[in-house]
Amino acid sequence: MNLSTSGLTLHREGAGNWMISEDVLAFLEAHVSAGDMTVETGAGYSTIVLAALGAHHTSVTPAEEEADAITAYCVEHQIPTDSVRFLFGYSQDVLPGLDLAEVDLALIDGGHGFPVPAVDFMYLAPRLKVGGHLLIDDVDIWTGAMIVSVLKQEPEWEYGGRLARRTAVFRKVAPYVAREWCDQPAVVAKSRITRATRQTANGLGRLAQGDLAGLRDRLRRAAQLRAQRR
């Protein structure tokens, strides 16, 4: 797809251009067909490409001027926008009521402050169909990297690497499951030292108070929990 980006400034009321990488745009071209259901948090050149591909696309953005600039670009370049809709607002407010299911591709590229990317994931993951793709942009920021570290060890997600070193690609291979932390290997690994320290401190505190029965009960429950995880 040959669309000129010369002078294209879609963000900060025309003062900036936070264009997603060419590798991501190429991925969209390779994996999205006309009629596919797609959604993104944020708006930008990815929105234009998905419109040009004929996707039924939803963009969630609080910036109406971005939508105006995108629509004007599409009109100028004769790109139909009949199948594109903009939902204005912050993703954490819009996504809970999103009327989408069986999404073919979802792109998380809205707010990057904690916990917004995780909230975006929580609402988009169940709507993505099995076999669909999830893209998480700017994973060089910790809030995106955190999601990647968890999903790499979740059986429902197949990691496809990074595009241009900053956009993670996953394919959903099984229905989404919201697990408790103790059933998520990445979270357990990050929490092990802290929890062990806390449990030791609690045990020593009970021992100092002479609460041997309470200490024995804690040790018994800890052993049961370890056995359940095996």
C-alpha positions in Angstrom: 0.0 0.0 0.0 1.5 3.3 -1.1 0.1 6.1 1.0 2.1 9.3 1.3 2.8 10.5 4.9 4.6 13.6 3.8 3.6 16.5 6.1 1.0 14.3 7.9 0.6 15.5 11.5 -2.3 13.9 13.2 -1.6 14.4 16.9 -1.5 17.3 19.3 -3.8 19.3 17.1 -1.5 19.0 14.1 1.7 19.7 16.0 2.9 16.2 16.2 3.1 12.9 14.4 3.3 9.8 16.5 3.3 7.5 13.6 3.3 3.8 14.2 6.2 1.9 12.6 6.2 0.8 9.0 6.6 -2.8 10.2 3.3 -2.6 12.0 1.6 -1.1 8.9 3.0 -4.0 6.8 1.7 -6.5 9.4 -1.8 -4.9 9.1 -1.7 -5.2 5.3 -0.6 -8.9 5.6 -3.2 -9.9 8.2 -6.3 -7.8 7.7 -8.8 -8.4 4.9 -11.8 -6.4 3.7 -14.7 -7.0 6.1 -12.5 -8.0 9.1 -13.5 -6.6 12.5 -10.7 -4.5 14.0 -10.4 -2.1 16.9 -7.7 0.1 18.3 -7.2 2.4 21.3 -5.7 5.5 19.9 -5.9 6.8 16.4 -3.4 7.6 13.7 -1.9 6.3 10.5 -3.0 2.7 11.5 -6.6 4.0 11.3 -6.0 5.2 7.8 -4.4 1.9 6.7 -7.2 -0.2 8.2 -9.8 2.0 6.5 -7.9 1.5 3.2 -8.0 -2.2 3.7 -11.7 -2.2 4.1 -11.9 -3.3 7.7 -14.9 -2.6 9.9 -12.8 -0.6 12.2 -13.4 1.1 15.6 -11.0 3.7 17.0 -11.3 4.8 20.6 -9.7 8.2 21.2 -10.4 11.3 23.3 -9.1 13.6 20.6 -11.8 14.6 18.1 -9.2 16.6 16.1 -7.3 13.4 15.4 -10.5 11.9 13.9 -11.0 15.1 11.8 -7.5 15.0 10.5 -7.7 11.3 9.6 -11.1 11.8 7.9 -9.7 14.7 5.9 -6.7 12.7 4.8 -9.0 9.8 3.7 -11.2 12.1 1.7 -8.2 13.7 0.0 -6.8 10.3 -0.9 -10.2 8.7 -1.8 -10.1 6.2 1.0 -13.7 5.2 2.0 -14.5 5.7 5.7 -18.0 4.2 5.7 -16.8 1.3 7.7 -14.8 3.3 10.2 -16.2 4.7 13.4 -14.6 6.9 16.1 -15.7 6.6 19.7 -14.7 9.7 21.6 -13.5 9.3 25.2 -10.8 7.7 27.2 -10.5 4.0 26.6 -11.1 3.1 30.3 -14.5 4.8 30.0 -15.5 3.6 26.5 -14.3 0.0 26.4 -16.6 -1.4 29.1 -19.6 -0.7 27.0 -18.1 -1.5 23.6 -20.5 -3.4 21.4 -18.0 -5.6 19.6 -17.4 -9.3 19.6 -15.4 -11.7 17.5 -12.7 -9.1 16.7 -10.1 -10.2 14.2 -7.4 -7.7 15.3 -6.9 -5.4 18.3 -4.3 -2.8 18.6 -3.5 -1.3 22.0 -1.9 2.1 21.4 -3.8 4.6 23.5 -2.7 5.9 26.9 0.5 4.4 28.2 0.3 5.5 31.8 -0.5 2.9 34.5 -2.9 1.1 34.4 -4.4 2.1 31.1 -2.8 -0.4 28.8 -3.7 -3.2 31.2 -7.3 -2.0 31.3 -7.4 -1.9 27.5 -6.2 -5.5 27.5 -8.7 -6.6 30.0 -11.6 -5.4 27.9 -10.2 -6.2 24.4 -8.9 -9.7 25.1 -12.3 -11.4 25.6 -13.6 -9.7 22.5 -10.8 -11.0 20.3 -11.7 -14.2 18.4 -9.6 -17.3 18.7 -7.0 -17.0 15.9 -7.1 -13.2 16.1 -4.1 -11.0 16.6 -3.3 -8.6 19.5 -0.8 -5.9 18.9 0.6 -3.9 21.9 2.5 -0.8 20.9 5.3 1.0 22.8 6.3 -2.1 24.9 9.6 -0.3 25.6 7.5 1.4 28.2 7.0 -0.7 31.4 3.2 -0.6 31.3 3.3 -2.4 28.0 6.3 -4.6 28.8 4.4 -5.9 31.9 1.5 -7.2 29.8 4.0 -8.9 27.4 5.8 -10.7 30.3 2.6 -12.1 31.5 1.1 -13.2 28.2 4.3 -14.9 27.1 3.6 -17.5 29.8 -0.2 -17.8 29.4 -1.3 -20.8 27.3 -4.0 -18.8 25.5 -1.5 -16.6 23.8 1.1 -17.3 21.2 3.9 -14.8 21.1 4.9 -13.6 17.6 7.8 -11.4 18.5 8.3 -7.6 18.2 7.9 -5.3 15.2 10.5 -2.6 15.0 11.5 -3.5 18.5 8.6 -1.8 20.1 5.3 -3.5 19.1 4.6 -6.9 20.5 2.5 -9.3 18.5 0.3 -12.1 20.0 -2.1 -14.6 18.5 -5.0 -15.8 20.6 -5.0 -19.6 20.4 -7.7 -20.4 23.1 -10.6 -18.6 24.8 -9.5 -15.9 27.2 -9.2 -16.8 30.9 -8.9 -14.3 33.7 -6.7 -16.1 36.2 -5.9 -15.5 39.9 -2.3 -14.3 40.4 -1.2 -17.7 41.9 -2.0 -19.4 38.6 0.0 -17.0 36.5 3.7 -18.0 36.3 5.0 -14.5 35.5 3.2 -13.0 38.5 4.2 -15.8 40.8 7.9 -15.3 39.8 7.7 -11.6 40.3 6.1 -12.0 43.7 8.1 -15.0 45.1 10.8 -13.1 47.0 8.4 -10.5 48.4 5.9 -13.1 49.6 8.6 -15.3 51.1 9.9 -12.3 53.1 6.5 -11.4 54.3 5.6 -14.9 55.3 8.9 -15.2 57.2 8.3 -12.0 59.0 4.7 -13.1 59.9 6.0 -16.4 61.2 8.7 -14.8 63.3 6.1 -12.4 64.7 3.9 -15.3 65.8 6.8 -17.1 67.2 7.8 -14.1 69.2 4.3 -13.8 70.6 4.3 -17.5 71.5 1.5 -18.3 69.1 2.8 -21.8 68.1 -0.6 -22.9 67.0 -1.0 -20.0 64.6 2.5 -20.6 63.2 1.8 -24.3 62.6 -1.5 -23.3 60.8 0.4 -20.9 58.5 3.0 -23.5 57.7 0.3 -26.1 57.0 -1.6 -23.7 54.6 1.7 -22.7 52.9 2.5 -26.4 52.3 -1.0 -27.0 50.9 -0.7 -24.0 48.5 2.7 -25.2 47.2 1.2 -28.7 46.6 -1.7 -27.3 44.6 0.7 -25.4 42.3 2.6 -28.6 41.4 
